[in-house]
C-alpha cells in the first residue's frame, strides 16, 4: 500500500545558511562582512585610527551589531580631545567594545569581523566572555616592536586557548577594500603620550 502524503517520513531539515562544507560561500560572505566593517570604520572621528567591527549570527545570516572606535554616547568628541592622544586614550571605546555593547546577549555564537587594527588583548577578553565563536581580523606580525602587533599576538593566544576560532584577513581581502595592512599595524603606541608621566598618572600598567 502506498504511503499517503501525510504518512511519508519527513526529510531532515538542513540549515541553508551554513558554511559547513562550503568554503567558497564562507569566503564570499567573509569578504562582504569585512567590507562592511571597513565601511563602518569610516564613521569614526578619530583622526589617527579608524576601526570598524561587525557581529554576525551566521545561523540566521543576520548582522547583530556594528561598532567603530569613538567616545561614549553624549560625550563630546571635539577636535581638541581627539588630537590630545593622552586624553583620547582615557575616553575612547574600541570598535569591538561598541559592537558588543550594542549586541548584548545576542553576541553569543556570533562571528566578529574587525578591520583597521589587529584585535587587542582587552577586546579579546570581551569577545571571549561574550561568547563570540569566531574572529576575523588582521593577523599581527611576530617579532616587531609595534604595540599593536604585541598585544595582537597576546589576543590570538587567548582566543585560541578559549577555543575561539581566529581567521586572519587575507592580503586579497585587504586589497579588495583598499586597506594597507602595514599602515594599520604600524600605528603609534597608544601609551607613548604617557612616557615620563608615570608619577602623575596611575595607569595600572
DOLUM-539910 format. One line per field, with one value per residue (C-alpha): x, y, z; residue in one letter; residue number from 1; chain. Coordinates in steps of 0.2 Angstrom, whole numbers. Layout:
BEGIN
xx c(X/...) $
yy c(Y/...) $
zz c(Z/...) $
resn c(A/...) $
resi c(NUM/...) $
chain c(A/...) $
REM end
This chain:
BEGIN
xx c(0/7/11/0/7/3/12/28/43/49/66/79/79/96/102/103/114/128/145/150/157/155/172/168/152/161/175/162/152/168/173/156/157/175/170/155/167/179/164/158/176/175/161/175/180/197/210/223/214/198/192/176/168/153/145/136/125/129/115/102/113/109/120/118/128/141/153/168/180/174/169/154/137/133/152/158/171/178/194/203/200/203/220/226/232/233/216/208/216/207/190/189/179/186/176/174/168/155/148/147/138/125/123/121/117/114/133/134/138/142/157/166/174/186/195/208/219/223/211/220/221/207/195/199/194/177/174/178/167/153/153/159/164/175/185/191/204/221/235/248/266/278/295/291/292/274/262/248/257/262/245/238/248/243/225/226/234/219/207/214/216/197/193/188/192/204/204/217/211/220/230/217/203/213/216/198/194/209/217/235/239/256/250/237/249/262/251/258/259/244/254/268/259/261/280/288/271/271/272/257/246/242/238/239/252) $
yy c(0/17/29/45/62/63/47/49/52/69/73/81/100/107/124/134/147/135/137/119/110/126/136/147/153/156/166/176/181/184/197/206/207/213/226/232/233/244/255/257/261/277/284/286/304/298/307/294/277/271/254/245/229/219/205/192/177/166/153/166/176/192/207/208/224/236/247/259/267/283/292/286/292/310/314/327/321/338/340/346/330/319/327/325/307/305/312/302/286/288/291/281/264/252/246/229/236/246/232/220/233/236/217/212/194/192/192/174/162/177/179/196/205/218/230/244/236/219/214/220/209/219/217/198/196/204/194/178/182/187/170/175/159/166/181/188/201/207/195/203/201/192/199/218/232/238/239/233/218/213/215/207/191/190/192/177/167/170/167/150/145/149/139/154/152/166/169/181/193/188/200/198/203/218/223/222/236/246/244/245/231/238/256/249/239/252/264/273/265/272/273/284/300/295/292/302/305/289/299/309/296/278/268/251/245) $
zz c(0/-5/8/8/9/27/32/22/33/34/27/40/39/34/38/21/29/35/28/33/18/8/9/-7/1/18/9/-1/14/25/11/12/31/30/18/29/44/34/29/47/52/42/54/67/70/77/65/69/68/61/66/62/69/64/74/63/68/54/58/54/42/52/56/75/79/72/81/77/89/97/113/123/119/124/127/116/103/100/89/104/113/98/95/113/112/131/134/120/126/143/135/119/116/104/89/96/113/105/95/110/120/106/104/122/125/106/104/109/95/83/71/74/59/64/51/55/68/75/89/106/122/131/117/115/133/130/114/124/138/126/118/101/92/78/75/58/59/53/59/70/65/76/81/78/90/85/100/90/85/103/110/95/97/115/109/97/111/122/108/104/122/124/108/99/80/73/55/48/34/18/8/-6/5/11/-7/-11/2/-2/16/19/32/36/39/51/61/62/71/86/103/112/128/121/127/145/144/158/167/177/193/189/182/188/173/181/169) $
resn c(X/X/X/X/X/X/X/X/X/X/X/X/X/X/X/X/X/X/X/X/X/X/X/X/X/X/X/X/X/X/X/X/X/X/X/X/X/X/X/X/X/X/X/X/X/X/X/X/X/X/X/X/X/X/X/X/X/X/X/X/X/X/X/X/X/X/X/X/X/X/X/X/X/X/X/X/X/X/X/X/X/X/X/X/X/X/X/X/X/X/X/X/X/X/X/X/X/X/X/X/X/X/X/X/X/X/X/X/X/X/X/X/X/X/X/X/X/X/X/X/X/X/X/X/X/X/X/X/X/X/X/X/X/X/X/X/X/X/X/X/X/X/X/X/X/X/X/X/X/X/X/X/X/X/X/X/X/X/X/X/X/X/X/X/X/X/X/X/X/X/X/X/X/X/X/X/X/X/X/X/X/X/X/X/X/X/X/X/X/X/X/X/X/X/X/X/X/X/X/X/X/X/X/X/X) $
resi c(1/2/3/4/5/6/7/8/9/10/11/12/13/14/15/16/17/18/19/20/21/22/23/24/25/26/27/28/29/30/31/32/33/34/35/36/37/38/39/40/41/42/43/44/45/46/47/48/49/50/51/52/53/54/55/56/57/58/59/60/61/62/63/64/65/66/67/68/69/70/71/72/73/74/75/76/77/78/79/80/81/82/83/84/85/86/87/88/89/90/91/92/93/94/95/96/97/98/99/100/101/102/103/104/105/106/107/108/109/110/111/112/113/114/115/116/117/118/119/120/121/122/123/124/125/126/127/128/129/130/131/132/133/134/135/136/137/138/139/140/141/142/143/144/145/146/147/148/149/150/151/152/153/154/155/156/157/158/159/160/161/162/163/164/165/166/167/168/169/170/171/172/173/174/175/176/177/178/179/180/181/182/183/184/185/186/187/188/189/190/191/192/193/194/195/196/197/198/199/200/201/202/203/204/205) $
chain c(A/A/A/A/A/A/A/A/A/A/A/A/A/A/A/A/A/A/A/A/A/A/A/A/A/A/A/A/A/A/A/A/A/A/A/A/A/A/A/A/A/A/A/A/A/A/A/A/A/A/A/A/A/A/A/A/A/A/A/A/A/A/A/A/A/A/A/A/A/A/A/A/A/A/A/A/A/A/A/A/A/A/A/A/A/A/A/A/A/A/A/A/A/A/A/A/A/A/A/A/A/A/A/A/A/A/A/A/A/A/A/A/A/A/A/A/A/A/A/A/A/A/A/A/A/A/A/A/A/A/A/A/A/A/A/A/A/A/A/A/A/A/A/A/A/A/A/A/A/A/A/A/A/A/A/A/A/A/A/A/A/A/A/A/A/A/A/A/A/A/A/A/A/A/A/A/A/A/A/A/A/A/A/A/A/A/A/A/A/A/A/A/A/A/A/A/A/A/A/A/A/A/A/A/A) $
REM end
